[in-house]
Structure formats: C-alpha cells, structure tokens
Amino acid sequence: MFYQYLFLSVLCVALPVLSFDLRKDTGGLAVYWGQNSLSLQTDEKEEEQDLQDYCNSTTPPDIILLAFHHVFTQDPQINLSKHCDKYFKGSQMLDCTALAPQIQACQEKGIKILLSMGGATGAYSITDNDTADTYAQTVVDTYLSGNSSDVLRPFGDAVLDGVDLDIEGGGDTGYAEFTNKLRELEPEVLITAAPQCAFPDAMLGDALDNGWVDAVFIQFYNNFCNAGTGEFNFDTWADWAKGTSKNPDVKLYIGSPACQACASTGYLGAEKLGEVYSDAKNSNGDVLGGIMLWDAGAAYYDENGGTPIAQQLKESVLESTVSGGDAEKSADVSSDESSAPAAPLVKRIAQEPPRTIVGRDAMPNSDDHQDVKHHSFLLGNPYGG
C-alpha cells in the first residue's frame, strides 16, 4: 500500500514543461487559428476545433497565431469566425474572455500564443509614426501586459505572448516604428511577420528592414515563388536574415497551405514539404526556424482518415530543439492525464454553417510581379454577425 501511494505521488508531481523559445529554438510548427478554413475543405461538413484541442493534441503546434485583429487603428476590432461572436456592450470589440482559460492552458504547456494583425480582408492602416507609437501602447494595454482601465480586453486576463503582422493591404507606413515601439514598451514581447514570398514584400519590406521581428512566417504559396517550384526563393530571404535584418538571430519559417483548398496554389503535402524543408535546412539551417501552416483546422484533419499533415511533420520532419528559454512552465502529470487519448480534432457541424471571413489573399508584392492569382476565404456575413 505504501508503494502504491508513493507511485501515485510521483506521478502527480509538478514536472517541468520546456517552453518553445521562438527566438532560439528550431524545428517549430506554427499554425494560424480562428478563421475555420476547414469548412471550405469539407464543404461545410466539418469545422475548426477549439483552441485547447490543438494544444492537447499528441503532436501540438509550438506557436498558435490567433487570426485576426483585422480592423485598426480606428475602432479596433478582432474576428475569430465562429469561435467568438459576442460584443462588449456599446462596442464593436468582441468579448472573447471565455477563451482566456484556453489561452492560458496552452501557454502552460509551453505553446506560444500570438495575435495576428491584418489578414487579406480587413480595414487597417497606420498613417504615420506618431500613430504607430500610440497604437503600440493600445496593443500592449489590450492584448499584452498592460493594465489600463480605459481599454477593453477581448481576452480578459490572458496575456498573449506577442503579435504577428500579416499586412496585406492598407499601405506600408508605420509598421517599422510600431515594432520598435512595441519592443520598447514590452521588451519580452514576441514580434513576428508573415510576408508574401516575393522579395521585398510590398507591405512589410520597410518593417522587416527597419523594424524588429523575431521570426518571419513567409507565405510560399499563392505566388510565383511558391515552395517546390524553380522560383522558390528561400535563399533570398536567408540572405536578408543574415545581412539586413536588425535582429541577427531572426528565424525564418517556410509557410505552406495545410490543404489543397487552403490556397489557390502552393499546396505540397507532408512528403514534398518535408523535402523542401530538408533542402532549406541543409543550405541555410542557421536561420531556419520551422514550418508555418495555414491553418490549424486543416493541419490537424485528414479527409481520408489518414495521418494529418501537422502530425506527419512533427513526427517525421521537424526535429524541435527546445531550450526552454526563460519561460519554463510546470504541469501536473497524473496517471489519468498521461493515459488519456488525444481529443478528436474535428467537429461535425450540426446546424449553422461556420463563418469564415478573413483569409489569406495572394497579394501583388513587387512591381515585377503583378499577375498573382487572388484567393480569399470569404463566407457569410463578413463581420460574424
């Protein structure tokens, strides 16, 4: 009996969980969550799971980007499709405080949660550097560690790990200043960007050259420079990382669609994407951070009942080197939890179809390439109403 109690006590002890350090670690998997593109892949028969379900997966992502903060700087708004549809009274800001426990639970597992700003369909811009400075403070107060009583916090007391810039319209002004000010206000904040692969990016080129980013999730799809083609230009981005970036340790991620219907062009599948990743690792492994997939719902689903692409990549391609950084967490490990199967990563739609509003467009990103095919995920009322 004594040994039985001793065994149980050992199982229930708080064990360290190493947190993925986006600034140092490699072999990471990043996914965008919130826009429910799985509904397009499955003709609205399936829908994206809750945030916590992906974090509880046996092969969870290392980084989750909440998509999107799609209206700023005037009357700022967010949209998470079907995941959140209630507004703060008298405001256009969604009240997603119910997601706070899920965000915090994911963070306790060492998963980084960032808010992606922009998207292909939205109304956003930064008009000048003064606006950039002011809005950086607003972002800190609204989503990060700020505690202003005058600001509505859509995720309640959850403190996100950082922000991602997926700027695909509205001009390129102010984003360099925005990242620099954000880092000044909150030095530990993670700042990432998601440019199109055409170099330099029309909307984020200045921010990447003159601002600060910790990682770049390059969209190697919906463009002439898609991964797996003769125009694949990871080497160009690697040269930028080594020679131009203000951050000498910036990490580059190869962005890819998680399903055929997730983009107009550029879907590769796990095997071919793995080959592309391996080649990039051999030639520029010092700046390669991992793989980004658009998006979570499709990444953890396989229509033929096979192994989802996210699981394939985590198990066979990505060799994560987790250092833990300064953010070691602890988690209670019990016999019940360790033996429990992973939560199913697909929900059946019973009544209303999902609302997907802000997707990924292919944007013309240089004067030499203006013929990029456009594709966006637009379904239902564009403001989730």
C-alpha positions as CSV (number, residue, x, y, z in Angstrom):
1,M,0.0,0.0,0.0
2,F,2.8,2.4,0.9
3,Y,4.5,1.8,-2.5
4,Q,1.1,2.4,-4.3
5,Y,0.8,5.8,-2.6
6,L,4.4,6.6,-3.4
7,F,3.9,5.7,-7.0
8,L,0.8,7.9,-7.3
9,S,2.6,10.8,-5.6
10,V,5.4,10.6,-8.1
11,L,3.0,10.6,-11.0
12,C,1.3,13.7,-9.6
13,V,4.4,15.8,-9.0
14,A,4.8,19.0,-11.0
15,L,7.2,18.2,-13.8
16,P,8.9,20.9,-15.8
17,V,7.5,21.6,-19.3
18,L,10.0,23.2,-21.6
19,S,8.5,26.1,-23.4
20,F,9.4,26.6,-27.1
21,D,11.6,29.6,-27.4
22,L,10.7,31.2,-30.7
23,R,13.9,33.3,-30.6
24,K,16.3,30.4,-30.2
25,D,14.7,27.0,-31.0
26,T,14.4,25.4,-34.4
27,G,12.1,22.7,-35.8
28,G,9.0,24.6,-34.7
29,L,5.5,24.3,-36.1
30,A,3.3,27.4,-36.3
31,V,-0.4,27.4,-37.2
32,Y,-3.0,30.1,-37.7
33,W,-6.2,29.5,-35.8
34,G,-9.5,31.2,-35.9
35,Q,-10.7,31.5,-39.5
36,N,-12.1,28.0,-39.9
37,S,-10.9,27.3,-43.5
38,L,-11.6,23.6,-42.8
39,S,-15.2,24.4,-43.7
40,L,-14.1,25.2,-47.3
41,Q,-12.1,22.0,-47.5
42,T,-15.0,19.9,-46.4
43,D,-17.9,21.7,-48.0
44,E,-19.0,22.9,-44.5
45,K,-19.3,19.4,-43.1
46,E,-16.5,19.9,-40.6
47,E,-15.4,22.9,-38.5
48,E,-12.2,24.0,-36.7
49,Q,-11.8,22.8,-33.2
50,D,-11.5,24.9,-30.0
51,L,-8.1,26.3,-29.3
52,Q,-7.4,24.0,-26.4
53,D,-8.0,20.9,-28.5
54,Y,-5.0,21.6,-30.7
55,C,-2.9,22.3,-27.6
56,N,-4.0,19.0,-26.1
57,S,-3.0,17.1,-29.3
58,T,-0.4,14.4,-29.0
59,T,1.6,16.5,-31.6
60,P,0.6,20.1,-30.7
61,P,1.9,23.1,-32.5
62,D,4.7,25.2,-30.9
63,I,3.1,28.5,-31.9
64,I,-0.5,29.4,-32.5
65,L,-1.4,32.7,-34.2
66,L,-4.9,34.0,-33.5
67,A,-6.4,35.3,-36.7
68,F,-7.2,38.1,-37.0
69,H,-7.1,41.6,-35.5
70,H,-8.4,42.9,-38.8
71,V,-9.6,46.5,-38.1
72,F,-7.2,49.1,-36.7
73,T,-6.2,51.7,-35.8
74,Q,-9.6,53.4,-35.9
75,D,-12.4,51.5,-34.0
76,P,-10.2,48.4,-33.5
77,Q,-11.8,45.0,-33.9
78,I,-11.0,41.3,-34.0
79,N,-12.6,38.4,-35.8
80,L,-12.3,34.8,-34.9
81,S,-15.1,33.5,-37.1
82,K,-17.3,31.0,-35.2
83,H,-15.2,31.0,-32.1
84,C,-16.4,34.3,-30.7
85,D,-19.5,36.3,-31.6
86,K,-20.4,38.4,-28.6
87,Y,-19.6,42.1,-28.3
88,F,-18.8,44.2,-25.4
89,K,-21.8,46.4,-24.7
90,G,-21.8,49.6,-26.8
91,S,-18.7,48.5,-28.6
92,Q,-17.6,46.8,-31.9
93,M,-14.9,44.9,-30.0
94,L,-15.7,41.2,-29.5
95,D,-15.9,39.9,-25.9
96,C,-13.8,36.7,-26.2
97,T,-13.0,36.5,-22.5
98,A,-14.3,32.9,-22.5
99,L,-11.2,32.0,-24.4
100,A,-8.9,33.2,-21.7
101,P,-8.7,29.8,-19.8
102,Q,-7.9,28.1,-23.1
103,I,-5.1,30.5,-24.0
104,Q,-3.6,30.2,-20.5
105,A,-3.8,26.4,-20.6
106,C,-2.0,26.4,-23.9
107,Q,0.7,28.7,-22.5
108,E,1.1,26.4,-19.5
109,K,2.0,23.7,-22.0
110,G,4.7,25.9,-23.4
111,I,2.8,26.9,-26.5
112,K,3.2,30.5,-27.7
113,I,0.0,32.4,-28.4
114,L,0.3,35.5,-30.6
115,L,-2.3,37.7,-32.2
116,S,-2.1,38.2,-35.9
117,M,-2.8,41.7,-37.1
118,G,-4.1,42.2,-40.6
119,G,-5.3,39.5,-42.9
120,A,-6.4,39.6,-46.5
121,T,-9.8,41.1,-45.8
122,G,-9.9,43.9,-43.3
123,A,-9.8,47.7,-42.8
124,Y,-6.4,48.6,-41.3
125,S,-3.6,51.0,-41.7
126,I,-1.0,53.0,-39.7
127,T,-0.9,56.6,-41.1
128,D,2.4,57.8,-39.5
129,N,4.9,57.1,-36.8
130,D,3.0,59.0,-34.1
131,T,0.0,56.8,-34.8
132,A,2.3,53.8,-34.7
133,D,3.6,54.8,-31.2
134,T,0.1,55.4,-29.9
135,Y,-1.2,52.1,-31.3
136,A,1.7,50.1,-29.9
137,Q,0.6,51.3,-26.4
138,T,-3.0,50.3,-27.3
139,V,-1.9,46.8,-28.3
140,V,0.0,46.4,-25.0
141,D,-3.0,47.5,-23.0
142,T,-5.5,45.5,-25.0
143,Y,-3.7,42.2,-25.6
144,L,-0.4,42.1,-23.7
145,S,0.6,43.0,-20.1
146,G,-1.0,46.5,-20.0
147,N,-3.5,47.2,-17.2
148,S,-5.2,50.4,-18.4
149,S,-8.8,50.6,-17.1
150,D,-9.8,52.5,-20.1
151,V,-9.3,49.7,-22.6
152,L,-11.5,46.7,-23.3
153,R,-9.5,43.4,-23.2
154,P,-11.2,40.9,-25.5
155,F,-9.2,38.0,-24.0
156,G,-9.7,39.1,-20.4
157,D,-6.8,38.4,-18.1
158,A,-5.0,36.3,-20.6
159,V,-1.7,37.9,-21.6
160,L,-0.7,37.0,-25.1
161,D,2.9,36.3,-25.9
162,G,3.2,38.7,-28.8
163,V,1.8,39.9,-32.1
164,D,2.2,38.9,-35.8
165,L,2.0,41.3,-38.7
166,D,0.1,39.8,-41.7
167,I,-0.2,43.1,-43.5
168,E,-1.6,42.5,-47.0
169,G,-3.1,46.0,-47.7
170,G,-3.5,49.5,-46.4
171,G,0.0,50.7,-47.1
172,D,3.4,50.0,-45.5
173,T,3.7,53.2,-43.4
174,G,4.4,53.0,-39.7
175,Y,5.0,49.3,-39.1
176,A,8.7,49.6,-38.5
177,E,8.1,52.2,-35.9
178,F,5.2,50.1,-34.5
179,T,7.5,47.1,-33.9
180,N,10.3,49.2,-32.4
181,K,7.9,51.0,-30.0
182,L,6.2,47.7,-29.0
183,R,9.6,46.3,-28.1
184,E,10.5,49.4,-26.2
185,L,7.2,49.2,-24.2
186,E,7.4,45.4,-23.6
187,P,10.9,44.1,-24.2
188,E,9.9,40.4,-23.9
189,V,7.1,40.6,-26.4
190,L,7.4,38.3,-29.4
191,I,7.1,40.1,-32.8
192,T,6.6,38.1,-36.0
193,A,5.6,38.9,-39.6
194,A,4.0,37.0,-42.4
195,P,5.1,38.5,-45.7
196,Q,4.4,37.1,-49.2
197,C,7.4,35.3,-50.6
198,A,8.0,37.9,-53.3
199,F,11.0,39.9,-52.2
200,P,10.9,42.6,-50.9
201,D,7.4,42.4,-49.6
202,A,5.3,45.4,-50.7
203,M,3.6,45.9,-47.4
204,L,6.2,44.7,-44.9
205,G,9.5,45.4,-46.6
206,D,10.2,48.5,-44.6
207,A,9.1,46.9,-41.3
208,L,11.4,44.0,-41.9
209,D,14.4,46.1,-42.8
210,N,14.0,48.9,-40.2
211,G,11.8,47.3,-37.5
212,W,12.3,44.4,-35.2
213,V,11.0,40.9,-35.8
214,D,11.8,37.6,-34.0
215,A,10.5,35.3,-36.7
216,V,9.2,35.6,-40.2
217,F,6.4,33.2,-41.5
218,I,7.0,33.5,-45.2
219,Q,3.9,32.7,-47.4
220,F,5.4,30.4,-50.0
221,Y,2.1,29.9,-51.7
222,N,-0.4,31.8,-53.9
223,N,2.6,33.4,-55.6
224,F,5.2,32.8,-58.4
225,C,7.8,32.0,-55.7
226,N,5.8,29.0,-54.3
227,A,7.8,26.4,-52.4
228,G,8.6,23.4,-54.6
229,T,9.0,25.4,-57.7
230,G,12.0,26.7,-59.6
231,E,11.2,30.2,-58.3
232,F,11.3,29.2,-54.6
233,N,13.4,31.9,-53.1
234,F,14.2,30.9,-49.5
235,D,17.9,31.6,-50.2
236,T,17.0,35.3,-50.9
237,W,15.2,35.5,-47.6
238,A,18.1,33.8,-45.8
239,D,20.5,36.4,-47.3
240,W,18.2,39.1,-45.9
241,A,18.2,37.4,-42.5
242,K,21.9,37.2,-42.4
243,G,22.8,40.6,-43.9
244,T,20.0,43.1,-43.4
245,S,17.7,42.2,-40.5
246,K,18.2,44.3,-37.4
247,N,17.8,41.1,-35.4
248,P,20.8,38.9,-36.1
249,D,19.0,35.9,-34.7
250,V,15.8,36.2,-36.7
251,K,14.2,32.9,-37.6
252,L,12.5,32.1,-40.9
253,Y,9.6,29.7,-41.3
254,I,8.5,28.1,-44.6
255,G,4.8,28.9,-44.9
256,S,2.6,26.4,-46.7
257,P,-1.1,25.6,-47.1
258,A,-2.3,22.7,-44.9
259,C,-4.8,21.5,-47.6
260,Q,-5.5,21.8,-51.3
261,A,-8.4,24.1,-50.7
262,C,-6.5,26.3,-48.3
263,A,-4.9,28.3,-51.1
264,S,-5.1,28.8,-54.8
265,T,-1.7,27.4,-55.4
266,G,1.3,26.1,-53.5
267,Y,-0.1,23.0,-51.6
268,L,2.6,20.4,-51.3
269,G,1.6,17.8,-48.7
270,A,3.8,16.5,-45.9
271,E,6.2,14.5,-48.0
272,K,7.1,17.2,-50.6
273,L,7.1,19.9,-47.9
274,G,9.4,17.8,-45.9
275,E,11.8,17.6,-48.8
276,V,11.7,21.4,-49.3
277,Y,12.3,21.9,-45.5
278,S,15.3,19.5,-45.6
279,D,16.9,21.3,-48.5
280,A,16.5,24.6,-46.8
281,K,17.9,23.2,-43.6
282,N,21.0,21.9,-45.5
283,S,21.7,25.2,-47.1
284,N,20.5,27.7,-44.5
285,G,19.9,25.8,-41.3
286,D,21.3,28.6,-39.2
287,V,18.3,30.8,-39.9
288,L,15.6,28.2,-40.5
289,G,13.1,28.2,-37.6
290,G,10.5,25.7,-38.8
291,I,7.2,25.4,-40.8
292,M,4.1,27.5,-40.7
293,L,0.8,26.1,-41.9
294,W,-2.4,27.9,-42.9
295,D,-4.4,26.8,-40.9
296,A,-5.0,24.8,-37.7
297,G,-8.3,23.2,-38.7
298,A,-6.9,21.7,-41.9
299,A,-3.5,20.9,-40.4
300,Y,-5.0,18.5,-37.9
301,Y,-7.5,16.9,-40.2
302,D,-7.3,14.3,-43.0
303,E,-10.3,13.8,-45.1
304,N,-9.3,10.2,-45.9
305,G,-8.9,9.3,-42.2
306,G,-5.1,9.2,-42.5
307,T,-2.4,11.0,-40.5
308,P,-2.9,14.8,-40.6
309,I,-0.2,16.9,-42.1
310,A,0.7,18.5,-38.8
311,Q,1.3,15.2,-37.1
312,Q,3.3,13.9,-40.1
313,L,5.6,17.0,-39.9
314,K,6.0,16.9,-36.2
315,E,6.9,13.2,-36.1
316,S,9.0,12.8,-39.3
317,V,10.3,16.2,-40.4
318,L,10.6,18.8,-37.6
319,E,13.3,17.9,-35.1
320,S,12.5,20.5,-32.5
321,T,15.4,21.7,-30.3
322,V,13.6,23.1,-27.3
323,S,15.8,25.1,-25.0
324,G,13.1,26.3,-22.7
325,G,14.4,29.8,-22.6
326,D,13.2,31.9,-19.6
327,A,9.7,30.5,-19.7
328,E,9.8,27.1,-18.2
329,K,6.4,26.1,-17.1
330,S,5.2,23.3,-14.8
331,A,2.3,20.9,-15.3
332,D,0.7,18.3,-13.2
333,V,1.1,14.9,-14.7
334,S,-1.2,12.2,-13.4
335,S,-1.9,8.7,-14.5
336,D,-5.3,9.6,-15.8
337,E,-4.0,12.5,-17.9
338,S,-1.0,10.7,-19.3
339,S,-3.1,7.7,-20.4
340,A,-6.0,9.8,-21.9
341,P,-6.3,9.7,-25.7
342,A,-5.9,13.0,-27.6
343,A,-9.1,14.9,-28.2
344,P,-10.6,14.5,-31.6
345,L,-9.6,17.4,-33.8
346,V,-12.8,17.7,-35.9
347,K,-16.3,18.7,-35.0
348,R,-19.3,17.9,-37.0
349,I,-21.5,20.9,-37.9
350,A,-25.0,20.2,-36.6
351,Q,-26.9,23.4,-37.5
352,E,-25.4,26.7,-38.6
353,P,-22.6,26.8,-41.1
354,P,-19.3,28.3,-39.9
355,R,-18.4,31.9,-40.5
356,T,-15.1,32.4,-42.1
357,I,-14.2,36.0,-43.0
358,V,-10.6,36.9,-43.1
359,G,-8.4,34.6,-45.0
360,R,-5.2,34.8,-47.0
361,D,-5.1,36.5,-50.3
362,A,-2.2,36.4,-52.7
363,M,-1.1,40.0,-53.0
364,P,1.0,41.5,-55.8
365,N,4.2,42.2,-53.9
366,S,6.6,43.7,-56.3
367,D,6.5,45.9,-59.4
368,D,7.8,43.0,-61.5
369,H,5.1,40.5,-60.4
370,Q,1.6,41.9,-60.7
371,D,-0.2,38.9,-62.0
372,V,-0.5,36.8,-58.8
373,K,-3.8,34.9,-58.6
374,H,-6.1,36.1,-55.9
375,H,-7.9,33.8,-53.5
376,S,-9.6,34.6,-50.2
377,F,-11.7,32.8,-47.7
378,L,-15.0,34.7,-47.5
379,L,-18.1,33.0,-46.2
380,G,-21.2,34.5,-44.7
381,N,-21.5,37.9,-43.0
382,P,-18.0,39.5,-43.1
383,Y,-18.3,40.7,-39.5
384,G,-19.5,37.5,-38.0
385,G,-23.0,38.8,-37.3
